[in-house]
Amino acid sequence: THVVHAAARVHVMHGGDESEFMRVNARGTARLAVQAAELGVRRLVLLSSVKVHGEGGGDHPYRADDEPAPQDAYARSKLAAEQALWQACRASSFEGVVLRLPLVIGPGARANVARLVRLVERGLPLPFASIENRRSLLSLANLCDFVALALEHPQAAGRVWLLADGDDLSTADLVRLIATALGRPARLWSCPAGLLRALGAVTGRSAEVARLTGSLQVDSDPARRELGWRPPLTTRQGIAATLAGGSH
C-alpha cells in the first residue's frame, strides 16, 4: 500500500555519464511510479536531493518553492525523477511525496563526512578554523522518523519537503563535533577560503573543496509547523551515531 523509493545512482565523482543517471534515477522512478499506481499503491515517498535547487551559496536557506536550478547530472536526474512521480500522480489517484535531502549523516555515511572522520582519526591538522560557512545536515534517524510521518500524514501528500536537523554547522564546527565523539583533539588552523578553492582547482578537487568551504542551508520549518515534526536526534547525537556505526 505504501512505497519508499530510496534507490538511486549517487556518489559518482567527477561528472559521470548523464545518460546513466537519467536511466537509473529518472526512468527508473518513472517505471516504479507507474507500476505502483497500477497495483493500487496509495502513496509513494521519493527521496530526492537539495541539489535540485543548486549548490548553495545564496542569501537565504533553500525553500521548497524556490525555483529548481540543478547544476550537475545527478541533480538533473533527481529533478526528472520528481517530475516523473508527479506525472504518475496526475494520471491516477495515487499520492506522491518528495523529500529533498541535504547531507545525511549516520552509520555508513560516505563522501566528505567519512573523509573528515578519517582525517581527525589520524590527528592531521585541518585548514578550516576560519571557514564561516553554514551547512544543513540530516541525521539518518531523523530522516527515517520523517519518512514514517510522510507515509501516513494526510497533509504530507502532493508536497515537496526540505528536511534538516536544525543545527546548521560550519565545517570547523563539524570537525570539532567529530573530534569530541572520537575523543580526539580538533587540530584546526586558519587558511583563507580563496586559497583552499585555488588549491582545489589545481588538484582537481574543486567540488569537494566547495562543499567544505561553502554554505548550503535548507528551511525545514514547514515540516515542523505544518506536520508537527520533531526530529528525535540532535546533530551532536547524529554524529555520535554515525561514528558508533562505523562510517569510515
Long-range contacts (C-beta under 8 A, 24 or more apart in sequence): 1-40, 1-41, 1-42, 1-43, 2-41, 2-42, 2-43, 2-44, 2-45, 2-151, 3-32, 3-36, 3-41, 3-43, 3-44, 3-45, 4-44, 4-45, 4-47, 4-147, 4-151, 5-29, 5-32, 5-44, 5-45, 5-46, 5-47, 6-47, 8-47, 8-78, 8-81, 9-74, 9-77, 10-74, 11-110, 11-111, 12-74, 13-207, 14-204, 15-72, 15-73, 16-73, 16-74, 17-73, 18-73, 18-76, 18-77, 21-73, 21-74, 21-76, 21-77, 22-73, 22-76, 22-77, 22-80, 24-77, 25-74, 25-77, 25-78, 25-80, 25-81, 26-77, 26-80, 26-81, 26-84, 27-84, 28-81, 29-81, 29-84, 29-85, 30-81, 30-84, 30-87, 30-88, 33-84, 33-85, 33-87, 33-88, 33-89, 33-96, 34-88, 36-88, 36-94, 37-88, 37-89, 37-91, 37-92, 37-94, 40-94, 41-94, 42-94, 42-95, 43-94, 43-95, 43-96, 43-97, 43-151, 43-157, 44-85, 44-94, 44-95, 44-96, 44-97, 45-96, 45-97, 45-98, 45-99, 45-147, 45-150, 45-151, 46-81, 46-82, 46-85, 46-96, 46-97, 46-98, 46-99, 47-99, 47-101, 47-147, 48-78, 48-79, 48-81, 48-82, 48-98, 48-99, 48-100, 48-101, 48-160, 49-74, 49-75, 49-78, 49-100, 49-101, 50-100, 50-101, 50-102, 50-136, 50-162, 50-216, 50-218, 51-75, 51-78, 52-78, 52-79, 52-82, 52-100, 53-100, 55-210, 55-214, 55-216, 56-135, 56-214, 56-215, 56-216, 56-217, 57-214, 57-215, 57-216, 60-217, 60-219, 61-136, 61-217, 61-218, 61-219, 62-100, 62-162, 62-216, 62-217, 62-218, 62-219, 63-162, 63-218, 63-219, 63-222, 64-100, 64-159, 64-160, 64-161, 64-162, 64-219, 64-222, 82-160, 89-158, 95-157, 95-158, 96-157, 96-158, 97-150, 97-151, 97-156, 97-157, 97-158, 97-159, 97-161, 98-159, 98-160, 98-161, 99-143, 99-146, 99-147, 99-150, 99-160, 99-161, 99-162, 99-163, 100-160, 100-161, 100-162, 100-163, 100-218, 101-138, 101-143, 101-163, 102-135, 102-136, 102-137, 102-138, 102-162, 102-163, 102-164, 102-216, 102-218, 103-135, 103-136, 103-137, 103-138, 104-137, 104-138, 104-139, 104-140, 104-143, 105-137, 105-138, 105-139, 105-140, 105-235, 105-238, 105-239, 105-242, 105-247, 106-139, 106-140, 106-141, 106-143, 106-238, 106-241, 106-242, 106-245, 106-247, 107-140, 107-241, 107-242, 107-244, 107-245, 107-246, 107-247, 108-245, 108-246, 108-247, 109-140, 109-242, 109-247, 110-247, 112-208, 112-211, 112-212, 113-242, 113-247, 114-247, 114-248, 115-208, 116-174, 116-175, 116-178, 117-178, 117-182, 117-242, 117-243, 117-247, 117-248, 118-248, 120-175, 120-178, 120-179, 120-182, 120-184, 120-186, 120-187, 121-182, 121-184, 121-248, 123-184, 123-185, 123-187, 124-187, 125-187, 125-188, 125-189, 126-175, 126-187, 126-188, 126-189, 127-188, 127-189, 127-190, 127-191, 127-196, 128-170, 128-171, 128-172, 128-175, 128-188, 128-191, 128-212, 128-213, 129-172, 129-188, 129-189, 129-190, 129-191, 130-172, 130-190, 130-191, 130-192, 130-193, 131-170, 131-171, 131-172, 131-193, 131-196, 131-212, 131-213, 132-170, 133-170, 133-171, 133-213, 133-214, 133-215, 134-168, 134-169, 134-170, 134-215, 134-217, 135-168, 135-169, 135-170, 135-171, 135-174, 135-211, 135-214, 135-215, 135-216, 135-217, 136-164, 136-165, 136-168, 136-216, 136-217, 136-218, 136-220, 137-164, 137-165, 137-167, 137-168, 137-169, 137-174, 137-235, 137-238, 138-163, 138-164, 138-165, 138-238, 139-165, 139-231, 139-233, 139-235, 139-237, 139-238, 139-241, 139-242, 140-238, 140-241, 140-242, 141-232, 141-233, 141-238, 141-241, 142-231, 142-232, 142-233, 142-238, 145-229, 145-231, 145-232, 146-223, 146-229, 146-231, 149-227, 149-229, 153-227, 155-226, 155-227, 156-227, 161-220, 161-222, 161-223, 161-227, 162-218, 162-219, 162-220, 162-222, 162-223, 163-218, 163-220, 163-223, 164-217, 164-218, 164-220, 165-231, 165-233, 165-234, 165-235, 165-238, 166-220, 166-231, 166-235, 167-234, 167-235, 167-236, 168-217, 169-235, 171-212, 171-213, 174-239, 177-235, 177-236, 177-239, 178-239, 178-243, 181-236, 181-239, 181-240, 181-243, 182-243
